[in-house]
Amino acid sequence: MPFARLATATTPTCHIGLGLAAVGRPGYINLGRDEDLGADRSVEALRTRTHELLDAAYAQGVRYFDVARSYGRSEEFLAGWLKERPGLDDIVVGSKWGYTYTAGWATDAETHEVKDHTLATYERQRAESDALLGDRLDLYQIHSVTPDSPALIDKELHAKLAEAAAQGLTVGFSTSGPAQAEAIRAALAVAVDGEPLFRTVQSTYNALETSAAPALAEAHDAGLTVIVKEGMANGRLAGPHAPAVLQEIAEQTGLGCDAVALALVLRQPWAGVVLSGAATTAQLASNLHAAVVDLDDDQLTRLATLGEEPRAYWERRGQLPWH
């Protein structure tokens, strides 16, 4: 599968990927966007910013790039960057289907994205992704599977996904919400002709939300590549927003809160790729320092106190404003 390329990389950042959720559209729920992006959030401004981030990431050893149909123009921005830089054959590209972007490039839209896990949406969005990324698309994931998702029981959809897998596309899924572990275990049971359908899982895991860890370990043991998203908890673990414990440990290491927060995720034995959601090249450079953070037992014990009850965590996430 394509993620084998990451395992053979020689740079210390080979297990850190770059997600474009924060720069593929003008509005998102990350904290601090006014400082990160400023007032100019035109298509061209964000295209330029995205290309600068991709250049910086590649130069520093990052090889996995994560986009989605609902991340505004993220696929378009990534596709344009790849076209301008032919020969970068060591890159792995993952995208997601299942949400449709509906904000019309506005930050104050009433609805920013609409979820639909039907076969019709898969076929429409697969065609849209293929038109932009073509054979550069390595991984296609169902976006934000929950235990009640129809994608877990739709046999016709499963057959279409298995057909895509037989043609060389890696098929995966992402999860969200307080019942991530249940969704992961349900997805692990999905098979077509006796063969497991999914080869990757992308889930939220961070110092505040650790509930998916046992299920992610099971997925890893079953042979899936685990991709971790929202390791910064949408900015709640960054800089001035970080809990005091995290700030104290960051000061001890001499690095940023973000590097410590991502280092905690990287040390999980089941974590294959950990995503940076950086919106600036400075944030990216700081995130990449996570690869050299060495947390001792005392620091790990203190970080373990930050965990929140899953429903409380996801309720707070759902209250974060799009800006």
Solvent accessible surface area in square Angstrom, and as a share of the most:
residue,aa,sasa,rsa
1,M,100,0.45
2,P,18,0.12
3,F,12,0.05
4,A,58,0.45
5,R,94,0.34
6,L,5,0.02
7,A,75,0.58
8,T,106,0.62
9,A,32,0.25
10,T,133,0.77
11,T,50,0.29
12,P,100,0.63
13,T,9,0.05
14,C,14,0.08
15,H,73,0.33
16,I,3,0.02
17,G,0,0.00
18,L,0,0.00
19,G,7,0.07
20,L,1,0.00
21,A,16,0.12
22,A,3,0.02
23,V,0,0.00
24,G,0,0.00
25,R,4,0.02
26,P,3,0.02
27,G,1,0.01
28,Y,22,0.08
29,I,10,0.05
30,N,28,0.14
31,L,42,0.21
32,G,22,0.22
33,R,1,0.00
34,D,92,0.48
35,E,143,0.64
36,D,31,0.16
37,L,9,0.04
38,G,33,0.32
39,A,109,0.84
40,D,92,0.48
41,R,33,0.12
42,S,52,0.33
43,V,31,0.18
44,E,104,0.47
45,A,29,0.22
46,L,1,0.00
47,R,58,0.21
48,T,75,0.44
49,R,57,0.21
50,T,0,0.00
51,H,23,0.10
52,E,93,0.42
53,L,1,0.00
54,L,0,0.00
55,D,57,0.29
56,A,22,0.17
57,A,0,0.00
58,Y,50,0.19
59,A,86,0.67
60,Q,72,0.32
61,G,3,0.03
62,V,0,0.00
63,R,41,0.15
64,Y,1,0.00
65,F,0,0.00
66,D,2,0.01
67,V,0,0.00
68,A,1,0.01
69,R,47,0.17
70,S,0,0.00
71,Y,21,0.08
72,G,16,0.15
73,R,98,0.36
74,S,0,0.00
75,E,3,0.01
76,E,50,0.22
77,F,0,0.00
78,L,0,0.00
79,A,17,0.13
80,G,25,0.24
81,W,1,0.00
82,L,10,0.05
83,K,171,0.73
84,E,112,0.50
85,R,66,0.24
86,P,111,0.70
87,G,60,0.57
88,L,32,0.16
89,D,111,0.58
90,D,57,0.29
91,I,2,0.01
92,V,0,0.00
93,V,0,0.00
94,G,0,0.00
95,S,0,0.00
96,K,2,0.01
97,W,1,0.00
98,G,0,0.00
99,Y,38,0.14
100,T,39,0.23
101,Y,46,0.17
102,T,62,0.36
103,A,7,0.05
104,G,68,0.65
105,W,59,0.21
106,A,34,0.26
107,T,50,0.29
108,D,126,0.65
109,A,27,0.21
110,E,178,0.80
111,T,67,0.39
112,H,14,0.06
113,E,49,0.22
114,V,76,0.44
115,K,77,0.33
116,D,57,0.30
117,H,6,0.03
118,T,60,0.35
119,L,27,0.13
120,A,73,0.57
121,T,6,0.04
122,Y,9,0.04
123,E,81,0.36
124,R,105,0.38
125,Q,2,0.01
126,R,52,0.19
127,A,62,0.48
128,E,54,0.24
129,S,0,0.00
130,D,53,0.27
131,A,89,0.69
132,L,71,0.35
133,L,7,0.03
134,G,36,0.34
135,D,137,0.71
136,R,61,0.22
137,L,13,0.07
138,D,22,0.11
139,L,0,0.00
140,Y,2,0.01
141,Q,0,0.00
142,I,1,0.00
143,H,17,0.08
144,S,11,0.07
145,V,1,0.00
146,T,32,0.19
147,P,47,0.29
148,D,123,0.64
149,S,5,0.03
150,P,69,0.43
151,A,0,0.00
152,L,18,0.09
153,I,136,0.69
154,D,41,0.21
155,K,147,0.62
156,E,110,0.49
157,L,0,0.00
158,H,3,0.01
159,A,55,0.42
160,K,74,0.31
161,L,2,0.01
162,A,25,0.19
163,E,93,0.42
164,A,3,0.02
165,A,41,0.32
166,A,92,0.71
167,Q,135,0.60
168,G,63,0.61
169,L,17,0.09
170,T,9,0.05
171,V,1,0.01
172,G,0,0.00
173,F,0,0.00
174,S,1,0.00
175,T,0,0.00
176,S,21,0.14
177,G,13,0.12
178,P,46,0.29
179,A,31,0.24
180,Q,0,0.00
181,A,22,0.17
182,E,100,0.45
183,A,0,0.00
184,I,0,0.00
185,R,103,0.38
186,A,40,0.31
187,A,1,0.01
188,L,47,0.23
189,A,83,0.64
190,V,13,0.07
191,A,47,0.37
192,V,33,0.19
193,D,142,0.74
194,G,68,0.66
195,E,117,0.53
196,P,73,0.46
197,L,9,0.04
198,F,5,0.02
199,R,78,0.29
200,T,0,0.00
201,V,0,0.00
202,Q,1,0.01
203,S,0,0.00
204,T,0,0.00
205,Y,13,0.05
206,N,0,0.00
207,A,4,0.03
208,L,7,0.03
209,E,1,0.00
210,T,57,0.33
211,S,40,0.26
212,A,0,0.00
213,A,21,0.17
214,P,78,0.49
215,A,0,0.00
216,L,0,0.00
217,A,33,0.26
218,E,74,0.33
219,A,0,0.00
220,H,83,0.37
221,D,119,0.62
222,A,61,0.48
223,G,39,0.37
224,L,8,0.04
225,T,24,0.14
226,V,0,0.00
227,I,0,0.00
228,V,0,0.00
229,K,24,0.10
230,E,31,0.14
231,G,2,0.02
232,M,27,0.12
233,A,1,0.01
234,N,7,0.04
235,G,11,0.11
236,R,18,0.07
237,L,0,0.00
238,A,31,0.24
239,G,37,0.36
240,P,121,0.76
241,H,91,0.40
242,A,6,0.05
243,P,39,0.24
244,A,67,0.52
245,V,41,0.23
246,L,1,0.00
247,Q,74,0.33
248,E,85,0.38
249,I,0,0.00
250,A,6,0.05
251,E,145,0.65
252,Q,107,0.48
253,T,42,0.24
254,G,63,0.61
255,L,53,0.26
256,G,28,0.27
257,C,14,0.09
258,D,18,0.09
259,A,0,0.00
260,V,0,0.00
261,A,1,0.01
262,L,1,0.00
263,A,5,0.04
264,L,19,0.09
265,V,0,0.00
266,L,42,0.21
267,R,127,0.46
268,Q,32,0.14
269,P,118,0.74
270,W,14,0.05
271,A,17,0.13
272,G,20,0.19
273,V,1,0.01
274,V,1,0.00
275,L,14,0.07
276,S,0,0.00
277,G,38,0.36
278,A,5,0.04
279,A,4,0.03
280,T,30,0.18
281,T,62,0.36
282,A,74,0.57
283,Q,63,0.28
284,L,0,0.00
285,A,38,0.29
286,S,31,0.20
287,N,8,0.04
288,L,13,0.06
289,H,85,0.38
290,A,3,0.02
291,A,35,0.27
292,V,101,0.58
293,V,22,0.13
294,D,131,0.68
295,L,15,0.08
296,D,78,0.40
297,D,116,0.60
298,D,85,0.44
299,Q,16,0.07
300,L,33,0.16
301,T,89,0.52
302,R,59,0.22
303,L,2,0.01
304,A,81,0.62
305,T,99,0.58
306,L,24,0.12
307,G,43,0.41
308,E,55,0.25
309,E,98,0.44
310,P,33,0.21
311,R,160,0.58
312,A,54,0.42
313,Y,3,0.01
314,W,25,0.09
315,E,111,0.50
316,R,125,0.46
317,R,56,0.20
318,G,65,0.63
319,Q,129,0.57
320,L,21,0.10
321,P,79,0.50
322,W,75,0.26
323,H,49,0.22
